[in-house]
């Protein structure tokens, strides 16, 4: 098997690790997956540094890491992926070392042997027995590694030697065998608060991550670490013994196109009604957070979300209802865990709300601590102390500059804070009753969407379609260079029937959600009717693979309805196409072109 430069991130041939979400709902993330894939391919030539994937809670990082593992396992044969998720409960260090080494060797051997039986072994003894039947040239080094570790386990009770041996094995085994691997550790920051030195779990080792100092420098077995406690991960990776050994990579929220694709998948799966305007509204409420999108569409309160009022009702219930509100149920326990801090001299929650509200409404990245002290009438030293503690609790994100404070731009978090503690926040601007405040915010979002729909969307969408229609009507049965259409050979431009130009609502035809921007027919010399199906993309980024795939699905759906002898697809984009999208469209013989930006 040869290395694939651009794998299909959405349909890997094999799912070795169980995905956190249904593979049918995995959406978007092409840009970050492509960045990670380019980084992975550099490992074989020792060009990639250890990297920390920075992401706030509920951005979908675990789903992304598991998908990366599955794609690496299935779509290339040079770099073995090793994935470990830190346990959610406390554990003794030598037990962790046992599991760490076993999981690494299972993944390493299953990858290079293409033998899934290695993944099913229960312990190192069983794995050793299985591997002893294989005769790969590198197998003696693996067997020797297991034997050496078992000798350490029998001869020493000290946890440190076992842990150090296990942590160093990926790099040492790769060096001995000439192989390459990637060490993926999810919830990396939890090592310093979950791993104990004694069986009674009373002696916490608060600096376990320091043992990764040497591995983090490896070019043949680099690390990819991530965690849901952003501030804690930041401090662990970019300070102390690991300082200077990791590069940072940010996992962004989903784009509007990716968010709407996820909404369409959820709506089709759970039989929920959506409208184009409410999809935009949902994106404005969630800012592209996949967790929030999922539980607003797949909710227990309403199946018809085609009207704003229904979305409002679902959002308010998810944010305010005890027991059945997903957002309330996520944030309330988290606030409760930090109640002592939030109640600190009655300043904690007020300061947190002020910063979140200010950064959210004004769109600023950070606020001066001096300004906070003046506005809230709190001593500057107290502000500095509270900001540091709120960052440590992951209620604020690390500010890029000293003397500043930075809040997560998370509308749902802010609304839950406003609702739960509104009685303590009434003296702050905008913190009226919880329902009035929430309703005011979502009404404002809806007005913004209506404004955009009335101007920018019309200009970029409708005007773009008119531009393409005029171009198509100018064609006079001619052959042109296929390069403009992403084709290797010349392309025939027919003379279209002006009366045949239409847009098509696929949902109204009972086919699938979505619309066709332009459907135009022409007749060949024998009188048979043929059609071009065009999608015009006016957006501030390239068309990605999910959007290209969705267009191809629209073509297939339309083929069932229209009786034209053939359908030729054509995608037009203002900002071009990603590499994966271009390759996919070319493989499906769908034309694609870039129109000039105005």
C-alpha positions in Angstrom: 0.0 0.0 0.0 1.4 3.4 -0.9 1.0 6.6 1.0 -2.1 8.6 0.0 -1.5 12.3 -0.3 -5.1 13.4 0.0 -7.2 10.7 1.7 -11.0 10.8 2.0 -11.3 12.1 5.5 -15.0 11.4 5.6 -15.1 7.7 4.4 -11.9 6.0 5.6 -11.8 2.3 4.5 -11.6 1.1 8.1 -12.7 2.3 11.5 -10.1 0.8 13.9 -11.1 3.0 16.8 -14.7 3.4 17.7 -15.8 6.9 16.7 -17.2 9.3 19.3 -20.1 10.2 17.0 -21.8 8.4 14.3 -19.6 8.4 11.2 -22.7 9.4 9.3 -22.7 12.7 11.1 -19.0 13.5 10.9 -19.0 16.9 9.1 -16.6 19.5 8.0 -13.1 20.0 9.5 -11.4 19.5 6.2 -9.1 22.4 6.6 -7.8 21.3 10.0 -7.6 17.7 8.9 -5.6 18.6 5.9 -3.2 20.7 8.1 -2.8 17.7 10.4 -2.4 15.3 7.4 0.3 17.5 5.9 2.0 17.5 9.3 1.7 13.7 9.6 3.3 13.1 6.2 6.3 15.2 7.3 7.0 12.7 10.2 8.4 10.1 7.7 11.1 12.6 6.8 11.6 13.9 10.3 10.2 17.3 9.5 7.4 17.5 12.0 7.6 18.9 15.6 5.5 17.8 18.5 2.2 19.8 18.5 -0.5 20.8 20.9 -4.0 21.0 19.5 -5.7 23.9 21.3 -9.4 23.9 21.6 -12.0 24.9 24.2 -14.6 22.4 25.5 -17.1 20.8 23.1 -15.4 21.8 19.9 -15.2 18.2 18.8 -11.4 17.6 19.3 -11.8 14.0 20.4 -13.9 13.1 17.4 -11.2 14.8 15.2 -8.3 12.9 16.8 -10.1 9.6 16.5 -10.9 10.3 12.9 -7.2 11.2 12.3 -6.1 7.9 13.8 -8.6 5.9 11.6 -7.5 7.8 8.5 -3.8 7.3 9.3 -4.4 3.6 9.9 -6.3 3.0 6.7 -4.8 5.5 4.2 -1.0 5.3 4.5 1.6 2.8 5.6 4.6 4.8 6.9 3.6 6.4 10.2 2.0 4.2 12.9 -0.7 6.1 14.8 -0.9 5.5 18.6 -3.9 7.0 20.4 -4.4 7.2 24.2 -7.2 8.9 26.0 -6.4 9.7 29.7 -8.8 7.9 32.1 -11.5 10.0 33.7 -10.9 8.4 37.1 -7.8 8.4 39.3 -5.2 5.6 38.7 -1.9 4.4 40.0 1.1 5.3 37.9 2.4 1.7 37.3 -1.0 0.6 36.1 -1.1 3.6 33.7 2.4 2.6 32.5 1.2 -1.0 31.8 -1.8 0.3 29.8 0.3 2.9 28.0 2.8 0.3 26.7 0.2 -2.3 25.9 -1.9 0.2 23.8 1.2 1.5 22.0 2.4 -1.9 21.0 -1.1 -3.0 20.0 -1.5 0.0 17.7 2.1 -0.2 16.4 2.0 -4.0 15.5 -1.6 -4.0 14.2 -0.6 -1.1 11.8 2.6 -2.6 10.4 1.4 -6.2 10.4 -2.1 -5.4 9.2 -3.3 -7.8 11.8 -6.2 -6.7 14.0 -5.7 -9.6 16.4 -3.0 -7.5 18.1 -5.8 -5.0 19.1 -7.7 -7.8 20.9 -5.0 -8.9 23.4 -5.7 -8.3 27.0 -2.2 -7.9 28.4 1.5 -7.9 27.4 1.9 -11.7 27.9 -0.9 -12.4 25.5 0.4 -9.9 23.0 3.9 -11.5 23.2 2.5 -14.9 22.6 0.6 -13.7 19.5 3.5 -11.8 18.1 6.0 -14.7 18.5 4.2 -16.3 15.5 5.0 -13.4 13.2 8.4 -13.3 11.4 8.6 -9.6 10.4 12.2 -8.5 10.4 11.5 -5.9 13.1 9.6 -8.3 15.4 12.6 -9.3 17.6 12.9 -5.7 18.8 9.2 -5.7 19.8 9.5 -9.0 21.6 12.6 -7.8 23.4 10.8 -4.6 24.4 8.0 -6.6 26.1 10.5 -8.9 27.8 12.6 -6.0 29.1 9.5 -4.3 30.5 8.3 -7.5 32.2 11.7 -7.9 33.8 11.5 -4.4 35.2 8.0 -5.1 36.5 9.2 -8.2 38.3 12.4 -6.7 39.7 11.3 -3.2 40.8 8.3 -1.9 42.6 9.3 1.7 41.9 6.7 3.2 39.5 9.2 5.7 37.9 11.3 3.2 36.0 8.3 1.5 34.5 6.7 4.8 33.5 9.9 6.1 32.0 10.5 2.9 30.0 6.9 2.9 28.7 7.0 6.6 27.7 10.3 6.2 25.9 9.3 3.1 24.0 7.7 4.8 20.9 11.0 6.7 20.1 13.3 3.8 21.1 11.4 1.2 19.1 11.2 3.4 16.1 14.9 4.1 16.3 15.6 0.3 16.5 13.3 -0.7 13.7 13.6 2.3 11.3 9.8 2.9 11.7 7.9 6.1 12.4 5.0 6.7 14.7 2.8 9.5 16.1 1.9 9.6 19.8 -1.6 11.0 20.2 -2.6 11.7 23.8 -6.1 13.2 24.5 -6.7 15.0 27.8 -2.9 15.3 28.2 -3.2 17.8 31.1 -5.1 15.3 33.2 -1.8 13.4 33.8 -0.9 15.9 36.5 -4.2 15.4 38.4 -5.2 11.8 37.8 -2.0 9.7 38.3 -0.9 8.6 41.8 2.2 7.0 43.1 0.6 4.7 45.7 -2.1 2.0 45.6 -4.2 4.0 48.0 -4.3 6.9 45.6 -3.2 9.4 48.2 0.1 10.6 46.8 -0.6 12.6 43.6 2.3 13.2 41.2 1.7 16.8 40.1 4.4 16.8 37.3 4.0 13.5 35.5 4.0 15.4 32.2 7.7 16.2 32.8 8.6 12.6 31.9 7.6 13.4 28.3 10.4 16.0 27.9 12.6 13.7 25.7 9.8 12.2 23.7 8.4 15.6 22.9 11.7 16.4 21.1 11.6 13.2 19.0 11.4 13.6 15.2 10.7 9.9 14.6 7.9 9.6 17.2 6.6 13.2 17.8 3.6 13.9 20.0 0.1 15.3 19.2 -1.6 16.3 22.5 -4.9 17.9 23.2 -7.2 18.5 26.1 -10.6 20.0 27.1 -9.1 22.1 29.9 -7.6 24.7 27.6 -5.9 26.9 30.2 -4.5 24.0 32.1 -3.2 22.4 28.8 -1.6 25.7 27.9 0.3 25.9 31.2 1.4 22.3 31.0 2.7 22.4 27.4 4.0 25.9 27.1 5.8 26.2 30.4 8.1 24.3 32.8 10.0 21.3 31.5 8.1 21.1 28.2 8.6 24.8 27.3 9.8 25.2 23.7 9.1 21.5 22.8 5.6 21.9 21.3 4.1 24.0 18.6 0.5 25.1 18.9 -2.3 24.5 16.5 -5.8 25.9 17.0 -9.0 23.9 16.4 -11.5 26.5 15.2 -15.3 26.4 15.3 -17.1 25.1 12.3 -17.7 27.5 9.4 -21.2 28.5 8.4 -21.1 26.0 5.4 -19.9 23.2 7.6 -22.5 24.0 10.3 -25.3 24.0 7.8 -24.2 20.7 6.4 -24.2 19.3 10.0 -27.7 20.7 10.5 -28.9 19.1 7.2 -27.5 15.7 8.3 -29.0 16.0 11.7 -32.4 17.1 10.3 -32.4 14.1 7.8 -31.4 11.6 10.5 -33.8 12.8 13.2 -36.6 14.0 10.9 -36.4 17.6 12.0 -37.7 20.5 9.7 -35.4 23.4 9.1 -35.6 26.5 6.9 -32.6 28.4 5.3 -33.2 31.3 7.6 -33.4 29.2 10.7 -30.2 27.5 9.8 -28.5 30.8 9.6 -30.1 31.7 12.9 -28.8 28.5 14.5 -25.3 29.3 13.3 -25.5 32.7 14.8 -26.6 31.3 18.1 -23.9 28.6 18.2 -21.1 30.3 16.3 -20.4 26.9 14.7 -20.0 24.9 17.9 -20.9 21.3 16.9 -22.1 20.3 20.4 -24.6 23.1 20.5 -25.8 22.6 17.0 -26.3 18.9 17.6 -28.5 19.4 20.7 -30.5 22.3 19.2 -31.5 20.3 16.1 -31.7 16.9 17.8 -33.8 18.1 20.8 -36.6 16.6 22.8 -38.9 19.6 22.6 -39.7 20.3 18.9 -39.3 18.6 15.5 -40.3 21.7 13.5 -37.5 24.3 13.5 -38.6 26.1 10.4 -39.8 29.1 12.3 -37.7 31.4 14.6 -40.2 31.1 17.4 -39.6 27.3 17.7 -35.9 27.8 17.7 -36.2 30.3 20.5 -38.3 27.9 22.5 -35.8 25.1 22.1 -32.9 27.3 22.9 -34.5 28.7 26.0 -35.4 25.2 27.3 -31.9 23.8 26.6 -30.4 26.7 28.4 -32.7 27.0 31.4 -34.4 23.7 32.2 -33.2 21.5 35.0 -33.0 17.8 34.1 -33.7 18.0 30.4 -31.8 21.1 29.2 -28.5 19.8 27.7 -26.8 23.2 27.9 -28.0 23.8 31.5 -26.9 20.3 32.4 -23.5 20.8 31.0 -22.7 24.2 32.5 -24.4 24.1 35.9 -22.2 21.2 37.3 -19.2 23.0 35.9 -20.2 26.3 37.7 -20.9 24.3 40.9 -17.4 22.7 40.8 -16.0 26.3 40.9 -18.6 27.8 43.3 -16.1 28.8 45.9 -14.2 30.8 43.2 -17.4 32.3 41.7 -18.6 33.4 45.2 -15.2 34.9 46.1 -16.2 38.1 47.9 -19.2 38.2 45.5 -16.7 39.3 42.9 -16.0 36.1 41.1 -19.2 35.6 39.1 -19.6 39.4 38.5 -16.1 39.6 37.1 -16.6 36.5 34.9 -19.9 37.7 33.6 -18.5 41.2 32.9 -15.6 39.8 30.8 -17.7 37.3 28.9 -20.4 39.8 28.2 -17.9 42.5 27.1 -15.9 40.2 24.8 -19.0 38.7 23.3 -21.0 41.9 22.6 -18.1 44.1 21.6 -16.2 41.4 19.7 -12.9 42.3 21.5 -10.3 39.6 22.2 -9.2 40.9 25.6 -9.9 43.6 28.2 -7.6 45.6 30.3 -7.6 44.5 34.0 -7.4 48.2 34.9 -10.6 48.9 33.0 -12.3 46.0 34.8 -11.2 47.3 38.2 -12.5 50.7 37.4 -15.8 49.6 35.9 -16.6 47.1 38.7 -15.0 49.1 41.5 -12.8 46.2 42.5 -9.1 46.7 43.6 -6.7 46.0 40.7 -4.8 43.4 42.8 -8.1 41.5 43.4 -8.9 41.6 39.7 -5.5 40.2 38.8 -5.9 37.4 41.4 -9.4 36.5 40.2 -8.5 36.5 36.5 -5.6 34.1 37.2 -7.9 31.8 39.2 -10.6 31.9 36.6 -8.1 31.0 33.9 -6.8 28.1 36.0 -10.4 26.9 36.3 -10.8 27.2 32.5 -13.6 29.7 32.9 -11.5 32.3 31.1 -9.0 31.6 28.3 -5.4 32.6 28.7 -5.0 36.3 27.7 -2.3 36.9 25.1 -0.9 39.9 27.0 0.0 40.5 30.6 -2.5 42.6 32.6 -5.4 41.6 30.3 -8.3 39.3 30.5 -9.8 37.2 27.7 -13.2 35.5 27.7 -14.5 32.6 25.6 -16.8 33.8 22.9 -19.5 31.4 23.9 -23.0 32.7 23.9 -24.5 29.6 25.5 -22.0 29.7 28.4 -22.8 33.4 28.9 -26.5 32.8 28.8 -26.3 29.9 31.3 -24.3 32.0 33.6 -26.8 34.9 33.3 -29.7 32.6 34.0 -28.2 30.7 36.9 -26.8 33.7 38.7 -29.0 36.6 37.5 -30.0 37.6 41.0 -26.4 38.3 41.8 -25.8 40.1 38.5 -28.7 42.5 38.3 -26.5 45.6 38.9 -24.5 44.9 35.7 -25.6 46.4 32.5 -27.7 44.1 30.4 -28.3 41.5 33.2 -32.1 41.9 33.6 -34.3 38.9 34.2 -32.9 35.8 32.6 -35.7 35.3 30.1 -35.8 38.9 29.0 -32.0 39.0 28.6 -31.9 35.7 26.6 -34.8 36.8 24.4 -33.2 40.2 23.8 -30.0 38.5 22.6 -31.7 36.0 20.3 -34.0 38.7 18.8 -30.9 40.8 18.0 -29.3 37.8 16.2 -32.5 37.3 14.2 -32.5 41.0 13.1 -28.9 40.7 12.0 -29.7 37.6 9.9 -32.6 39.4 8.3 -30.4 42.4 7.5 -27.7 40.1 5.9 -30.3 38.2 3.9 -31.7 41.5 2.7 -28.4 42.8 1.4 -25.1 40.9 1.3 -26.6 37.5 0.7 -28.7 38.8 -2.1 -25.7 40.6 -3.7 -23.3 37.7 -3.5 -25.8 34.9 -4.2 -28.3 36.2 -6.7 -25.9 38.5 -8.4 -23.4 35.7 -8.8 -26.0 33.4 -10.3 -27.0 36.2 -12.8 -23.4 36.6 -13.8 -23.1 32.8 -14.6 -26.5 32.8 -16.4 -25.3 35.6 -18.7 -22.0 33.8 -19.3 -23.9 30.5 -20.2 -26.3 32.3 -22.5 -23.3 33.8 -24.4 -22.0 30.3 -25.4 -22.4 29.4 -29.1 -21.6 25.7 -29.5 -17.8 26.0 -29.1 -14.9 23.9 -27.7 -12.7 25.6 -25.1 -9.6 24.7 -23.0 -10.8 22.4 -20.2 -8.4 24.0 -17.7 -10.9 26.7 -16.9 -13.3 23.9 -15.9 -10.8 21.8 -14.0 -10.9 19.2 -16.9 -7.9 17.6 -18.6 -9.5 17.7 -22.1 -11.4 20.4 -24.0 -15.0 21.2 -22.9 -17.9 21.7 -25.2 -20.0 24.8 -24.5 -23.5 24.3 -25.9 -26.1 26.8 -26.9 -28.7 26.8 -24.1 -32.4 27.3 -24.5 -33.0 30.7 -22.6 -36.4 29.5 -21.5 -35.0 26.4 -19.8 -33.1 28.3 -17.1 -34.5 27.6 -13.6 -33.6 27.0 -10.0 -34.7 23.8 -8.4 -35.9 23.2 -4.8 -35.0 19.5 -4.2 -36.9 19.3 -0.9 -40.1 20.4 -2.7 -39.5 17.5 -5.2 -39.3 15.1 -2.2 -35.7 14.3 -3.0 -33.4 15.8 -0.3 -32.7 19.1 1.5 -31.1 21.8 -0.7 -31.5 23.8 -3.9 -30.0 23.8 -7.4 -28.9 27.4 -8.3 -29.1 26.9 -12.1 -30.7 24.2 -14.2 -30.4 24.8 -17.9 -31.1 22.5 -20.9 -30.1 22.4 -24.6 -30.8 20.0 -27.5 -28.2 18.0 -29.4 -28.2 17.4 -33.2 -30.5 14.4 -32.7 -33.0 16.4 -30.6 -32.2 14.8 -27.3 -32.3 17.1 -24.3 -29.2 17.5 -22.1 -28.7 19.7 -19.0 -26.1 21.6 -17.0 -26.6 21.8 -13.2 -24.7 24.7 -11.7 -24.0 25.7 -8.1 -22.6 29.2 -7.5 -20.6 29.6 -4.3 -20.0 33.2 -3.1 -18.1 32.8 0.2 -14.9 34.0 1.8 -13.1 30.7 1.7 -12.5 27.8 -0.8 -15.1 25.2 -1.4 -14.3 22.2 0.8 -14.7 18.4 0.2 -18.1 18.1 2.1 -19.6 20.9 0.0 -18.3 19.2 -3.2 -19.7 15.9 -2.0 -23.0 17.5 -1.2 -23.2 18.9 -4.7 -22.5 15.5 -6.2 -25.3 14.1 -4.1 -27.7 16.8 -5.4 -26.8 15.7 -9.0 -27.6 12.1 -8.2 -30.9 13.1 -6.6 -31.8 15.3 -9.5 -31.1 12.5 -12.0 -34.0 10.6 -10.5 -36.4 13.4 -11.3 -35.3 15.1 -14.5 -35.6 13.2 -17.8 -32.6 14.8 -19.6 -30.4 12.4 -21.4 -27.4 13.6 -19.3 -26.6 16.0 -16.5 -23.3 17.9 -16.4 -22.4 19.4 -13.0 -20.5 22.6 -12.7 -19.4 24.3 -9.4 -18.4 27.9 -9.5 -16.5 29.5 -6.5 -15.3 33.0 -5.8 -12.4 31.8 -3.6 -11.5 28.6 -5.4 -11.5 25.0 -4.2 -9.5 23.0 -1.6 -7.2 20.3 -2.9 -9.5 17.5 -1.8 -12.5 19.1 -3.3 -10.8 19.6 -6.7 -9.6 16.0 -6.8 -13.0 14.7 -5.9 -14.8 16.8 -8.5 -12.4 15.8 -11.2 -12.8 12.1 -10.3 -16.6 12.6 -10.6 -16.2 14.5 -13.9 -17.9 17.5 -12.4 -16.6 20.8 -13.8 -15.3 23.5 -11.4 -14.2 27.1 -12.0 -13.1 30.2 -10.1 -14.9 33.4 -10.8 -13.1 36.8 -10.1 -13.7 38.5 -6.8 -15.3 41.9 -7.1 
